[in-house]
Each structure stands twice: as structure tokens, then as C-alpha cells.
Amino acid sequence: MNSEDLIIEQYNIYSQHKEKFVDRSFMTNKFYNVLVLALFVLIFLMKDFVICKIFSASAIFSLSGILVSILWFLNIDAYNFLIKIKISKALEEIEKQLPVQPYTMEFSAIRASKRRKQHFYFADIQKIFAVISLLIFLSLFFATLIPTIIQAV
């Protein structure tokens, strides 16, 4: 196997690795979507169920939702960072040795489009959903906690 074949093989391996990593990111986001939806359902099904005098089940599930939303947001950032640094940089370096650099050309086009603010990217949309779910869980938490505190006083 000559050096060109070796470089192409490495490029193929990194490209496949990137695709698997992106697929794993999608699966993780599906998990968070289902978890957030399940917590919303539990909050509304158990809104009148009181666990102790201060906390209702809704407050506990809302607090769980807040934590899940924060973890979801951080997870999106972590996956994006790893994809950009771990895999993309390696692909760019390998492409420097190839006659054509398809990944670099694609990334340049995406970067130019992002600078012109022409498109929303999937990671941006995921982050928006994570923030919206965080805000909803925060409002549900305070909506269930404030009446309990007022009643106790």
C-alpha cells in the first residue's frame, strides 16, 4: 500500500468516524427529547400529588427537568466541540495531502453562510429547545412552589 492509498484510507476512516459521532449525537438528542416530554407528562399527571408538606411531585419533576435541560444544553456543546476539534481538524489536516479537499470546501461554505446568518443550524435549534424547556421547567417549578410557600406562611 503506497502513501496515497494510506492517506485516502485514513480519510475514509475519519469520515466514517465523524458520521458515527454525528449519529450518536442525534441519538443523544432523541433521548433528551423523550426525557423532557416524559417529565412534562409526569408533571401534569401528578400535579395534585404531594410527596411531603413542602414539595409536590410536580415541583420535584420540574426540578428534574431543569437539571435535564441544563445537561442537554451542555451535551450539545460537548458534541459540537468534539466534532469540530477531534474529528474535523484531523480531516482538514489529512485533506491537505489530497488533490481535492471536499470537507474543507464544505466547511468554508457553511462558515460563510453562518456569517451571513442565512440558515439556522441543527445545533442552534437544539440549543433553543433546551433553553425553552429550561424556561418552562423553571416557570413550572416556581408556579408549584410559590403557592406552597404562601400557604405555609
QUISULLIN-V667575 format. One record per run of one state. SS is the DSSP state (~ for helix, > for strand, _ for the rest). FROM is the first residue (numbers start at 1). LEN is the number of residues. If there is no record, write none. Layout:
BEGIN
SS_FROM_LEN, SS_FROM_LEN
END
This chain:
BEGIN
__1_2, ~_3_43, __46_4, >_50_1, __51_5, >_56_1, ~_57_39, __96_6, ~_102_14, __116_6, ~_122_31, __153_1
END
